[in-house]
């Protein structure tokens, strides 16, 4: 028996095998990320921010970032610098499993509340639609596909947005793997930036 997902035929057994593999690989990669020494983590993050500044100069577009958890690159200072250059910044809002993310604009001093996994987001303001989304990477492959935490939030969100925003995956070089075994629901990144070289661009035509 086969099932349809996003118009493509999916083998349920294969999908289960990929899901099991991803759970194990996710834990392995999180372990590698957690073992990066603090000085190296800071150095990689600084290079990553320099690459992002060149790739996405401040303008009137809304850029969605993220509040870092579990050793993700901490871009909060870069986020504040962007605001000081009249850039616009939003944060994702995740309050319910199985639903797309929303986004709210963030400013210095904004009142914050906490959603799923205790992640902060702006407590006030209407939903906005970002033109560029920065997505943290647990893992990524040479095709520009992202391995996240397994909740499906970013894939579900990107599938719901039309026109689609530019999507930039950000993480550490140690997170690169040969393949994530992309499935029909997986949506590739337009760019991946890790701070160990030039940003990588992927064609999504």
Rosetta constraint file for C-alpha pairs under 8 A:
AtomPair CA 1 CA 11 HARMONIC 7.20 0.50
AtomPair CA 1 CA 12 HARMONIC 7.59 0.50
AtomPair CA 2 CA 9 HARMONIC 6.37 0.50
AtomPair CA 2 CA 10 HARMONIC 5.65 0.50
AtomPair CA 2 CA 11 HARMONIC 4.96 0.50
AtomPair CA 2 CA 12 HARMONIC 6.27 0.50
AtomPair CA 3 CA 9 HARMONIC 5.71 0.50
AtomPair CA 3 CA 10 HARMONIC 5.16 0.50
AtomPair CA 3 CA 11 HARMONIC 6.51 0.50
AtomPair CA 3 CA 12 HARMONIC 6.84 0.50
AtomPair CA 4 CA 8 HARMONIC 5.36 0.50
AtomPair CA 4 CA 9 HARMONIC 4.71 0.50
AtomPair CA 4 CA 10 HARMONIC 5.80 0.50
AtomPair CA 5 CA 9 HARMONIC 6.38 0.50
AtomPair CA 5 CA 10 HARMONIC 6.45 0.50
AtomPair CA 5 CA 184 HARMONIC 6.32 0.50
AtomPair CA 5 CA 185 HARMONIC 6.93 0.50
AtomPair CA 6 CA 184 HARMONIC 6.32 0.50
AtomPair CA 6 CA 185 HARMONIC 6.46 0.50
AtomPair CA 8 CA 184 HARMONIC 6.37 0.50
AtomPair CA 10 CA 14 HARMONIC 7.72 0.50
AtomPair CA 10 CA 15 HARMONIC 7.08 0.50
AtomPair CA 10 CA 184 HARMONIC 7.78 0.50
AtomPair CA 11 CA 15 HARMONIC 6.18 0.50
AtomPair CA 12 CA 16 HARMONIC 6.22 0.50
AtomPair CA 13 CA 17 HARMONIC 6.23 0.50
AtomPair CA 14 CA 18 HARMONIC 6.14 0.50
AtomPair CA 15 CA 19 HARMONIC 6.13 0.50
AtomPair CA 15 CA 183 HARMONIC 7.81 0.50
AtomPair CA 16 CA 20 HARMONIC 6.22 0.50
AtomPair CA 17 CA 21 HARMONIC 6.19 0.50
AtomPair CA 18 CA 22 HARMONIC 6.02 0.50
AtomPair CA 18 CA 181 HARMONIC 6.97 0.50
AtomPair CA 19 CA 23 HARMONIC 6.30 0.50
AtomPair CA 20 CA 24 HARMONIC 6.56 0.50
AtomPair CA 21 CA 25 HARMONIC 6.07 0.50
AtomPair CA 22 CA 26 HARMONIC 5.73 0.50
AtomPair CA 22 CA 147 HARMONIC 7.90 0.50
AtomPair CA 22 CA 180 HARMONIC 7.41 0.50
AtomPair CA 23 CA 27 HARMONIC 6.44 0.50
AtomPair CA 23 CA 150 HARMONIC 7.79 0.50
AtomPair CA 24 CA 28 HARMONIC 6.35 0.50
AtomPair CA 25 CA 29 HARMONIC 6.11 0.50
AtomPair CA 26 CA 30 HARMONIC 6.11 0.50
AtomPair CA 26 CA 138 HARMONIC 6.72 0.50
AtomPair CA 26 CA 139 HARMONIC 7.33 0.50
AtomPair CA 26 CA 147 HARMONIC 7.48 0.50
AtomPair CA 26 CA 148 HARMONIC 7.75 0.50
AtomPair CA 26 CA 149 HARMONIC 7.22 0.50
AtomPair CA 27 CA 31 HARMONIC 6.18 0.50
AtomPair CA 28 CA 32 HARMONIC 6.41 0.50
AtomPair CA 29 CA 33 HARMONIC 6.11 0.50
AtomPair CA 29 CA 138 HARMONIC 6.55 0.50
AtomPair CA 29 CA 139 HARMONIC 6.76 0.50
AtomPair CA 29 CA 174 HARMONIC 7.90 0.50
AtomPair CA 29 CA 175 HARMONIC 6.18 0.50
AtomPair CA 30 CA 34 HARMONIC 6.02 0.50
AtomPair CA 30 CA 70 HARMONIC 7.99 0.50
AtomPair CA 30 CA 138 HARMONIC 6.64 0.50
AtomPair CA 31 CA 35 HARMONIC 6.26 0.50
AtomPair CA 32 CA 36 HARMONIC 6.74 0.50
AtomPair CA 32 CA 174 HARMONIC 7.08 0.50
AtomPair CA 32 CA 175 HARMONIC 7.82 0.50
AtomPair CA 33 CA 71 HARMONIC 6.69 0.50
AtomPair CA 33 CA 172 HARMONIC 7.55 0.50
AtomPair CA 33 CA 174 HARMONIC 7.08 0.50
AtomPair CA 33 CA 175 HARMONIC 7.33 0.50
AtomPair CA 34 CA 70 HARMONIC 7.58 0.50
AtomPair CA 34 CA 71 HARMONIC 6.06 0.50
AtomPair CA 36 CA 40 HARMONIC 6.53 0.50
AtomPair CA 36 CA 41 HARMONIC 6.08 0.50
AtomPair CA 37 CA 41 HARMONIC 6.12 0.50
AtomPair CA 38 CA 42 HARMONIC 6.14 0.50
AtomPair CA 39 CA 43 HARMONIC 6.21 0.50
AtomPair CA 40 CA 44 HARMONIC 6.09 0.50
AtomPair CA 41 CA 45 HARMONIC 6.13 0.50
AtomPair CA 41 CA 73 HARMONIC 7.49 0.50
AtomPair CA 42 CA 46 HARMONIC 6.14 0.50
AtomPair CA 43 CA 47 HARMONIC 6.38 0.50
AtomPair CA 44 CA 48 HARMONIC 6.03 0.50
AtomPair CA 44 CA 172 HARMONIC 7.12 0.50
AtomPair CA 44 CA 194 HARMONIC 7.36 0.50
AtomPair CA 44 CA 195 HARMONIC 5.26 0.50
AtomPair CA 44 CA 196 HARMONIC 6.86 0.50
AtomPair CA 45 CA 49 HARMONIC 6.10 0.50
AtomPair CA 45 CA 73 HARMONIC 5.70 0.50
AtomPair CA 45 CA 74 HARMONIC 6.98 0.50
AtomPair CA 45 CA 75 HARMONIC 7.55 0.50
AtomPair CA 45 CA 195 HARMONIC 6.50 0.50
AtomPair CA 46 CA 50 HARMONIC 6.31 0.50
AtomPair CA 46 CA 195 HARMONIC 7.45 0.50
AtomPair CA 47 CA 51 HARMONIC 6.28 0.50
AtomPair CA 47 CA 195 HARMONIC 4.59 0.50
AtomPair CA 47 CA 196 HARMONIC 7.14 0.50
AtomPair CA 48 CA 52 HARMONIC 6.22 0.50
AtomPair CA 48 CA 170 HARMONIC 7.86 0.50
AtomPair CA 48 CA 193 HARMONIC 6.43 0.50
AtomPair CA 48 CA 194 HARMONIC 5.68 0.50
AtomPair CA 48 CA 195 HARMONIC 3.75 0.50
AtomPair CA 48 CA 196 HARMONIC 7.52 0.50
AtomPair CA 49 CA 53 HARMONIC 6.12 0.50
AtomPair CA 49 CA 75 HARMONIC 7.20 0.50
AtomPair CA 49 CA 78 HARMONIC 6.58 0.50
AtomPair CA 49 CA 195 HARMONIC 7.47 0.50
AtomPair CA 50 CA 54 HARMONIC 6.50 0.50
AtomPair CA 50 CA 195 HARMONIC 7.99 0.50
AtomPair CA 51 CA 55 HARMONIC 6.13 0.50
AtomPair CA 51 CA 193 HARMONIC 7.25 0.50
AtomPair CA 51 CA 195 HARMONIC 6.77 0.50
AtomPair CA 51 CA 198 HARMONIC 7.19 0.50
AtomPair CA 51 CA 199 HARMONIC 6.88 0.50
AtomPair CA 52 CA 56 HARMONIC 5.70 0.50
AtomPair CA 52 CA 57 HARMONIC 7.84 0.50
AtomPair CA 52 CA 193 HARMONIC 7.50 0.50
AtomPair CA 53 CA 57 HARMONIC 5.42 0.50
AtomPair CA 53 CA 58 HARMONIC 7.93 0.50
AtomPair CA 55 CA 199 HARMONIC 7.98 0.50
AtomPair CA 58 CA 82 HARMONIC 6.21 0.50
AtomPair CA 58 CA 85 HARMONIC 6.47 0.50
AtomPair CA 58 CA 86 HARMONIC 6.88 0.50
AtomPair CA 58 CA 87 HARMONIC 4.77 0.50
AtomPair CA 58 CA 88 HARMONIC 7.78 0.50
AtomPair CA 59 CA 86 HARMONIC 7.15 0.50
AtomPair CA 59 CA 87 HARMONIC 5.43 0.50
AtomPair CA 59 CA 88 HARMONIC 7.55 0.50
AtomPair CA 60 CA 86 HARMONIC 7.65 0.50
AtomPair CA 60 CA 87 HARMONIC 6.07 0.50
AtomPair CA 60 CA 88 HARMONIC 6.39 0.50
AtomPair CA 61 CA 87 HARMONIC 7.41 0.50
AtomPair CA 61 CA 88 HARMONIC 6.45 0.50
AtomPair CA 61 CA 130 HARMONIC 7.16 0.50
AtomPair CA 61 CA 131 HARMONIC 5.92 0.50
AtomPair CA 61 CA 132 HARMONIC 7.66 0.50
AtomPair CA 62 CA 87 HARMONIC 7.51 0.50
AtomPair CA 62 CA 88 HARMONIC 4.88 0.50
AtomPair CA 62 CA 89 HARMONIC 5.57 0.50
AtomPair CA 62 CA 90 HARMONIC 6.60 0.50
AtomPair CA 62 CA 129 HARMONIC 7.30 0.50
AtomPair CA 62 CA 130 HARMONIC 4.67 0.50
AtomPair CA 62 CA 131 HARMONIC 5.58 0.50
AtomPair CA 62 CA 132 HARMONIC 6.71 0.50
AtomPair CA 63 CA 88 HARMONIC 6.18 0.50
AtomPair CA 63 CA 89 HARMONIC 4.93 0.50
AtomPair CA 63 CA 90 HARMONIC 5.97 0.50
AtomPair CA 63 CA 130 HARMONIC 5.46 0.50
AtomPair CA 63 CA 131 HARMONIC 6.18 0.50
AtomPair CA 63 CA 132 HARMONIC 4.88 0.50
AtomPair CA 63 CA 133 HARMONIC 5.94 0.50
AtomPair CA 63 CA 134 HARMONIC 7.59 0.50
AtomPair CA 64 CA 89 HARMONIC 5.72 0.50
AtomPair CA 64 CA 90 HARMONIC 4.47 0.50
AtomPair CA 64 CA 91 HARMONIC 5.36 0.50
AtomPair CA 64 CA 92 HARMONIC 6.92 0.50
AtomPair CA 64 CA 103 HARMONIC 7.42 0.50
AtomPair CA 64 CA 130 HARMONIC 5.87 0.50
AtomPair CA 64 CA 131 HARMONIC 7.99 0.50
AtomPair CA 64 CA 132 HARMONIC 6.22 0.50
AtomPair CA 64 CA 133 HARMONIC 4.72 0.50
AtomPair CA 64 CA 134 HARMONIC 5.97 0.50
AtomPair CA 65 CA 75 HARMONIC 7.92 0.50
AtomPair CA 65 CA 79 HARMONIC 7.67 0.50
AtomPair CA 65 CA 89 HARMONIC 7.00 0.50
AtomPair CA 65 CA 90 HARMONIC 6.33 0.50
AtomPair CA 65 CA 91 HARMONIC 5.57 0.50
AtomPair CA 65 CA 92 HARMONIC 7.45 0.50
AtomPair CA 65 CA 133 HARMONIC 6.46 0.50
AtomPair CA 65 CA 134 HARMONIC 5.16 0.50
AtomPair CA 65 CA 135 HARMONIC 7.27 0.50
AtomPair CA 66 CA 75 HARMONIC 7.95 0.50
AtomPair CA 66 CA 91 HARMONIC 5.59 0.50
AtomPair CA 66 CA 92 HARMONIC 6.58 0.50
AtomPair CA 66 CA 134 HARMONIC 7.30 0.50
AtomPair CA 66 CA 135 HARMONIC 7.50 0.50
AtomPair CA 66 CA 136 HARMONIC 7.64 0.50
AtomPair CA 67 CA 74 HARMONIC 7.65 0.50
AtomPair CA 67 CA 76 HARMONIC 7.35 0.50
AtomPair CA 67 CA 91 HARMONIC 7.46 0.50
AtomPair CA 67 CA 119 HARMONIC 6.85 0.50
AtomPair CA 67 CA 120 HARMONIC 6.73 0.50
AtomPair CA 67 CA 121 HARMONIC 7.86 0.50
AtomPair CA 68 CA 72 HARMONIC 5.33 0.50
AtomPair CA 68 CA 73 HARMONIC 6.65 0.50
AtomPair CA 68 CA 74 HARMONIC 5.58 0.50
AtomPair CA 68 CA 75 HARMONIC 7.63 0.50
AtomPair CA 69 CA 119 HARMONIC 7.74 0.50
AtomPair CA 72 CA 136 HARMONIC 6.86 0.50
AtomPair CA 72 CA 137 HARMONIC 7.94 0.50
AtomPair CA 72 CA 171 HARMONIC 6.86 0.50
AtomPair CA 73 CA 136 HARMONIC 7.90 0.50
AtomPair CA 73 CA 170 HARMONIC 7.68 0.50
AtomPair CA 73 CA 171 HARMONIC 6.32 0.50
AtomPair CA 73 CA 172 HARMONIC 7.64 0.50
AtomPair CA 75 CA 79 HARMONIC 6.03 0.50
AtomPair CA 76 CA 80 HARMONIC 6.28 0.50
AtomPair CA 77 CA 81 HARMONIC 6.22 0.50
AtomPair CA 78 CA 82 HARMONIC 6.15 0.50
AtomPair CA 79 CA 83 HARMONIC 6.49 0.50
AtomPair CA 79 CA 89 HARMONIC 7.18 0.50
AtomPair CA 80 CA 84 HARMONIC 6.34 0.50
AtomPair CA 80 CA 108 HARMONIC 7.29 0.50
AtomPair CA 81 CA 85 HARMONIC 6.52 0.50
AtomPair CA 82 CA 86 HARMONIC 6.69 0.50
AtomPair CA 82 CA 87 HARMONIC 5.15 0.50
AtomPair CA 82 CA 88 HARMONIC 7.42 0.50
AtomPair CA 82 CA 89 HARMONIC 7.87 0.50
AtomPair CA 83 CA 87 HARMONIC 4.74 0.50
AtomPair CA 83 CA 88 HARMONIC 6.13 0.50
AtomPair CA 83 CA 89 HARMONIC 7.06 0.50
AtomPair CA 83 CA 107 HARMONIC 7.43 0.50
AtomPair CA 88 CA 105 HARMONIC 7.42 0.50
AtomPair CA 88 CA 106 HARMONIC 7.87 0.50
AtomPair CA 89 CA 105 HARMONIC 5.74 0.50
AtomPair CA 89 CA 106 HARMONIC 5.57 0.50
AtomPair CA 89 CA 107 HARMONIC 7.28 0.50
AtomPair CA 90 CA 103 HARMONIC 6.01 0.50
AtomPair CA 90 CA 104 HARMONIC 5.20 0.50
AtomPair CA 90 CA 105 HARMONIC 3.97 0.50
AtomPair CA 90 CA 106 HARMONIC 5.04 0.50
AtomPair CA 90 CA 128 HARMONIC 7.77 0.50
AtomPair CA 90 CA 130 HARMONIC 7.18 0.50
AtomPair CA 91 CA 103 HARMONIC 5.50 0.50
AtomPair CA 91 CA 104 HARMONIC 5.64 0.50
AtomPair CA 91 CA 105 HARMONIC 6.40 0.50
AtomPair CA 91 CA 106 HARMONIC 6.43 0.50
AtomPair CA 91 CA 121 HARMONIC 6.13 0.50
AtomPair CA 91 CA 122 HARMONIC 7.30 0.50
AtomPair CA 92 CA 101 HARMONIC 6.07 0.50
AtomPair CA 92 CA 102 HARMONIC 5.70 0.50
AtomPair CA 92 CA 103 HARMONIC 4.49 0.50
AtomPair CA 92 CA 104 HARMONIC 6.67 0.50
AtomPair CA 92 CA 121 HARMONIC 6.84 0.50
AtomPair CA 93 CA 101 HARMONIC 5.61 0.50
AtomPair CA 93 CA 102 HARMONIC 4.99 0.50
AtomPair CA 93 CA 103 HARMONIC 5.55 0.50
AtomPair CA 93 CA 104 HARMONIC 7.10 0.50
AtomPair CA 93 CA 115 HARMONIC 7.00 0.50
AtomPair CA 93 CA 121 HARMONIC 6.03 0.50
AtomPair CA 94 CA 100 HARMONIC 7.88 0.50
AtomPair CA 94 CA 101 HARMONIC 5.51 0.50
AtomPair CA 94 CA 102 HARMONIC 6.96 0.50
AtomPair CA 94 CA 115 HARMONIC 5.73 0.50
AtomPair CA 94 CA 116 HARMONIC 5.83 0.50
AtomPair CA 95 CA 115 HARMONIC 4.89 0.50
AtomPair CA 95 CA 116 HARMONIC 5.33 0.50
AtomPair CA 96 CA 116 HARMONIC 7.07 0.50
AtomPair CA 97 CA 151 HARMONIC 7.46 0.50
AtomPair CA 98 CA 151 HARMONIC 7.56 0.50
AtomPair CA 98 CA 152 HARMONIC 7.61 0.50
AtomPair CA 98 CA 153 HARMONIC 7.34 0.50
AtomPair CA 99 CA 153 HARMONIC 7.04 0.50
AtomPair CA 99 CA 156 HARMONIC 7.24 0.50
AtomPair CA 99 CA 157 HARMONIC 7.88 0.50
AtomPair CA 100 CA 153 HARMONIC 5.76 0.50
AtomPair CA 100 CA 154 HARMONIC 7.37 0.50
AtomPair CA 100 CA 156 HARMONIC 5.39 0.50
AtomPair CA 100 CA 157 HARMONIC 4.41 0.50
AtomPair CA 100 CA 160 HARMONIC 7.44 0.50
AtomPair CA 101 CA 153 HARMONIC 6.32 0.50
AtomPair CA 101 CA 154 HARMONIC 7.30 0.50
AtomPair CA 101 CA 156 HARMONIC 7.99 0.50
AtomPair CA 101 CA 157 HARMONIC 5.67 0.50
AtomPair CA 102 CA 127 HARMONIC 6.32 0.50
AtomPair CA 102 CA 128 HARMONIC 7.64 0.50
AtomPair CA 103 CA 127 HARMONIC 5.40 0.50
AtomPair CA 103 CA 128 HARMONIC 5.53 0.50
AtomPair CA 103 CA 129 HARMONIC 6.61 0.50
AtomPair CA 103 CA 130 HARMONIC 7.45 0.50
AtomPair CA 104 CA 121 HARMONIC 7.67 0.50
AtomPair CA 104 CA 122 HARMONIC 6.32 0.50
AtomPair CA 104 CA 124 HARMONIC 7.83 0.50
AtomPair CA 104 CA 125 HARMONIC 6.28 0.50
AtomPair CA 104 CA 126 HARMONIC 6.35 0.50
AtomPair CA 104 CA 127 HARMONIC 5.03 0.50
AtomPair CA 104 CA 128 HARMONIC 5.64 0.50
AtomPair CA 105 CA 122 HARMONIC 7.25 0.50
AtomPair CA 105 CA 125 HARMONIC 7.08 0.50
AtomPair CA 105 CA 126 HARMONIC 8.00 0.50
AtomPair CA 105 CA 127 HARMONIC 7.63 0.50
AtomPair CA 105 CA 128 HARMONIC 6.74 0.50
AtomPair CA 106 CA 110 HARMONIC 6.41 0.50
AtomPair CA 106 CA 122 HARMONIC 6.21 0.50
AtomPair CA 110 CA 122 HARMONIC 6.34 0.50
AtomPair CA 110 CA 123 HARMONIC 7.80 0.50
AtomPair CA 111 CA 122 HARMONIC 5.95 0.50
AtomPair CA 111 CA 123 HARMONIC 5.66 0.50
AtomPair CA 111 CA 124 HARMONIC 7.05 0.50
AtomPair CA 112 CA 120 HARMONIC 6.03 0.50
AtomPair CA 112 CA 121 HARMONIC 5.43 0.50
AtomPair CA 112 CA 122 HARMONIC 4.52 0.50
AtomPair CA 112 CA 123 HARMONIC 4.85 0.50
AtomPair CA 112 CA 124 HARMONIC 7.90 0.50
AtomPair CA 113 CA 120 HARMONIC 5.44 0.50
AtomPair CA 113 CA 121 HARMONIC 5.64 0.50
AtomPair CA 113 CA 122 HARMONIC 6.22 0.50
AtomPair CA 113 CA 123 HARMONIC 5.14 0.50
AtomPair CA 114 CA 118 HARMONIC 5.11 0.50
AtomPair CA 114 CA 119 HARMONIC 5.19 0.50
AtomPair CA 114 CA 120 HARMONIC 4.30 0.50
AtomPair CA 114 CA 121 HARMONIC 6.01 0.50
AtomPair CA 115 CA 119 HARMONIC 5.43 0.50
AtomPair CA 115 CA 120 HARMONIC 6.38 0.50
AtomPair CA 115 CA 121 HARMONIC 7.17 0.50
AtomPair CA 130 CA 165 HARMONIC 6.81 0.50
AtomPair CA 131 CA 165 HARMONIC 4.80 0.50
AtomPair CA 131 CA 166 HARMONIC 6.34 0.50
AtomPair CA 132 CA 165 HARMONIC 5.26 0.50
AtomPair CA 132 CA 166 HARMONIC 4.69 0.50
AtomPair CA 132 CA 167 HARMONIC 5.86 0.50
AtomPair CA 132 CA 168 HARMONIC 7.48 0.50
AtomPair CA 133 CA 165 HARMONIC 6.69 0.50
AtomPair CA 133 CA 166 HARMONIC 6.26 0.50
AtomPair CA 133 CA 167 HARMONIC 4.90 0.50
AtomPair CA 133 CA 168 HARMONIC 6.16 0.50
AtomPair CA 134 CA 167 HARMONIC 6.03 0.50
AtomPair CA 134 CA 168 HARMONIC 4.81 0.50
AtomPair CA 134 CA 169 HARMONIC 5.79 0.50
AtomPair CA 134 CA 170 HARMONIC 6.69 0.50
AtomPair CA 135 CA 154 HARMONIC 7.60 0.50
AtomPair CA 135 CA 167 HARMONIC 7.07 0.50
AtomPair CA 135 CA 168 HARMONIC 6.07 0.50
AtomPair CA 135 CA 169 HARMONIC 4.74 0.50
AtomPair CA 135 CA 170 HARMONIC 6.10 0.50
AtomPair CA 136 CA 148 HARMONIC 7.53 0.50
AtomPair CA 136 CA 169 HARMONIC 5.77 0.50
AtomPair CA 136 CA 170 HARMONIC 5.03 0.50
AtomPair CA 136 CA 171 HARMONIC 5.94 0.50
AtomPair CA 137 CA 146 HARMONIC 6.22 0.50
AtomPair CA 137 CA 147 HARMONIC 6.30 0.50
AtomPair CA 137 CA 148 HARMONIC 5.87 0.50
AtomPair CA 137 CA 169 HARMONIC 6.05 0.50
AtomPair CA 137 CA 170 HARMONIC 5.72 0.50
AtomPair CA 137 CA 171 HARMONIC 5.06 0.50
AtomPair CA 137 CA 172 HARMONIC 7.92 0.50
AtomPair CA 137 CA 175 HARMONIC 7.46 0.50
AtomPair CA 138 CA 146 HARMONIC 7.51 0.50
AtomPair CA 138 CA 147 HARMONIC 5.55 0.50
AtomPair CA 138 CA 148 HARMONIC 5.13 0.50
AtomPair CA 138 CA 149 HARMONIC 6.89 0.50
AtomPair CA 138 CA 171 HARMONIC 7.18 0.50
AtomPair CA 138 CA 175 HARMONIC 6.32 0.50
AtomPair CA 139 CA 146 HARMONIC 5.95 0.50
AtomPair CA 139 CA 147 HARMONIC 4.67 0.50
AtomPair CA 139 CA 148 HARMONIC 6.77 0.50
AtomPair CA 139 CA 171 HARMONIC 7.88 0.50
AtomPair CA 139 CA 175 HARMONIC 4.57 0.50
AtomPair CA 139 CA 176 HARMONIC 5.69 0.50
AtomPair CA 139 CA 177 HARMONIC 6.77 0.50
AtomPair CA 139 CA 180 HARMONIC 7.93 0.50
AtomPair CA 140 CA 144 HARMONIC 6.38 0.50
AtomPair CA 140 CA 145 HARMONIC 5.53 0.50
AtomPair CA 140 CA 146 HARMONIC 4.55 0.50
AtomPair CA 140 CA 147 HARMONIC 5.68 0.50
AtomPair CA 140 CA 175 HARMONIC 6.32 0.50
AtomPair CA 140 CA 176 HARMONIC 5.04 0.50
AtomPair CA 140 CA 177 HARMONIC 6.08 0.50
AtomPair CA 140 CA 179 HARMONIC 7.37 0.50
AtomPair CA 140 CA 180 HARMONIC 6.92 0.50
AtomPair CA 141 CA 145 HARMONIC 5.62 0.50
AtomPair CA 141 CA 146 HARMONIC 6.95 0.50
AtomPair CA 141 CA 176 HARMONIC 5.62 0.50
AtomPair CA 141 CA 177 HARMONIC 5.13 0.50
AtomPair CA 141 CA 178 HARMONIC 5.46 0.50
AtomPair CA 141 CA 179 HARMONIC 4.84 0.50
AtomPair CA 141 CA 180 HARMONIC 6.25 0.50
AtomPair CA 142 CA 176 HARMONIC 7.74 0.50
AtomPair CA 142 CA 177 HARMONIC 7.57 0.50
AtomPair CA 142 CA 178 HARMONIC 6.52 0.50
AtomPair CA 142 CA 179 HARMONIC 6.86 0.50
AtomPair CA 143 CA 179 HARMONIC 7.63 0.50
AtomPair CA 143 CA 188 HARMONIC 7.53 0.50
AtomPair CA 143 CA 202 HARMONIC 7.29 0.50
AtomPair CA 144 CA 188 HARMONIC 5.41 0.50
AtomPair CA 144 CA 189 HARMONIC 5.29 0.50
AtomPair CA 144 CA 190 HARMONIC 7.22 0.50
AtomPair CA 144 CA 191 HARMONIC 7.22 0.50
AtomPair CA 144 CA 192 HARMONIC 6.83 0.50
AtomPair CA 144 CA 202 HARMONIC 6.34 0.50
AtomPair CA 145 CA 179 HARMONIC 7.96 0.50
AtomPair CA 145 CA 180 HARMONIC 6.92 0.50
AtomPair CA 145 CA 182 HARMONIC 6.98 0.50
AtomPair CA 145 CA 186 HARMONIC 7.27 0.50
AtomPair CA 145 CA 187 HARMONIC 6.77 0.50
AtomPair CA 145 CA 188 HARMONIC 4.44 0.50
AtomPair CA 145 CA 189 HARMONIC 6.03 0.50
AtomPair CA 146 CA 169 HARMONIC 7.31 0.50
AtomPair CA 146 CA 180 HARMONIC 7.36 0.50
AtomPair CA 146 CA 186 HARMONIC 7.94 0.50
AtomPair CA 146 CA 187 HARMONIC 7.86 0.50
AtomPair CA 146 CA 188 HARMONIC 6.61 0.50
AtomPair CA 146 CA 189 HARMONIC 7.05 0.50
AtomPair CA 147 CA 180 HARMONIC 6.58 0.50
AtomPair CA 148 CA 152 HARMONIC 7.68 0.50
AtomPair CA 152 CA 156 HARMONIC 5.95 0.50
AtomPair CA 153 CA 157 HARMONIC 5.98 0.50
AtomPair CA 154 CA 158 HARMONIC 6.01 0.50
AtomPair CA 155 CA 159 HARMONIC 6.09 0.50
AtomPair CA 155 CA 185 HARMONIC 6.89 0.50
AtomPair CA 155 CA 186 HARMONIC 6.04 0.50
AtomPair CA 155 CA 187 HARMONIC 5.74 0.50
AtomPair CA 156 CA 160 HARMONIC 6.48 0.50
AtomPair CA 157 CA 161 HARMONIC 6.58 0.50
AtomPair CA 158 CA 164 HARMONIC 6.60 0.50
AtomPair CA 158 CA 165 HARMONIC 7.73 0.50
AtomPair CA 158 CA 187 HARMONIC 7.45 0.50
AtomPair CA 159 CA 164 HARMONIC 7.96 0.50
AtomPair CA 159 CA 187 HARMONIC 7.80 0.50
AtomPair CA 161 CA 165 HARMONIC 7.45 0.50
AtomPair CA 166 CA 190 HARMONIC 6.30 0.50
AtomPair CA 167 CA 189 HARMONIC 5.34 0.50
AtomPair CA 167 CA 190 HARMONIC 5.30 0.50
AtomPair CA 167 CA 191 HARMONIC 6.54 0.50
AtomPair CA 168 CA 189 HARMONIC 5.89 0.50
AtomPair CA 168 CA 190 HARMONIC 5.96 0.50
AtomPair CA 168 CA 191 HARMONIC 4.68 0.50
AtomPair CA 168 CA 192 HARMONIC 5.51 0.50
AtomPair CA 168 CA 193 HARMONIC 7.13 0.50
AtomPair CA 169 CA 189 HARMONIC 6.15 0.50
AtomPair CA 169 CA 190 HARMONIC 7.95 0.50
AtomPair CA 169 CA 191 HARMONIC 6.20 0.50
AtomPair CA 169 CA 192 HARMONIC 4.58 0.50
AtomPair CA 169 CA 193 HARMONIC 6.23 0.50
AtomPair CA 170 CA 192 HARMONIC 5.91 0.50
AtomPair CA 170 CA 193 HARMONIC 5.02 0.50
AtomPair CA 170 CA 194 HARMONIC 5.72 0.50
AtomPair CA 171 CA 175 HARMONIC 7.01 0.50
AtomPair CA 171 CA 193 HARMONIC 6.76 0.50
AtomPair CA 171 CA 194 HARMONIC 5.03 0.50
AtomPair CA 172 CA 176 HARMONIC 7.91 0.50
AtomPair CA 172 CA 194 HARMONIC 4.92 0.50
AtomPair CA 172 CA 195 HARMONIC 7.12 0.50
AtomPair CA 172 CA 196 HARMONIC 7.98 0.50
AtomPair CA 173 CA 194 HARMONIC 5.54 0.50
AtomPair CA 173 CA 195 HARMONIC 7.50 0.50
AtomPair CA 173 CA 196 HARMONIC 6.48 0.50
AtomPair CA 182 CA 186 HARMONIC 5.90 0.50
AtomPair CA 188 CA 204 HARMONIC 7.69 0.50
AtomPair CA 189 CA 202 HARMONIC 7.02 0.50
AtomPair CA 190 CA 201 HARMONIC 5.86 0.50
AtomPair CA 190 CA 202 HARMONIC 5.13 0.50
AtomPair CA 190 CA 203 HARMONIC 6.78 0.50
AtomPair CA 190 CA 204 HARMONIC 6.86 0.50
AtomPair CA 191 CA 199 HARMONIC 6.60 0.50
AtomPair CA 191 CA 200 HARMONIC 5.42 0.50
AtomPair CA 191 CA 201 HARMONIC 4.49 0.50
AtomPair CA 191 CA 202 HARMONIC 6.03 0.50
AtomPair CA 192 CA 199 HARMONIC 5.81 0.50
AtomPair CA 192 CA 200 HARMONIC 5.22 0.50
AtomPair CA 192 CA 201 HARMONIC 6.70 0.50
AtomPair CA 193 CA 198 HARMONIC 7.41 0.50
AtomPair CA 193 CA 199 HARMONIC 4.73 0.50
AtomPair CA 193 CA 200 HARMONIC 6.52 0.50
AtomPair CA 194 CA 199 HARMONIC 7.31 0.50
AtomPair CA 195 CA 199 HARMONIC 7.87 0.50
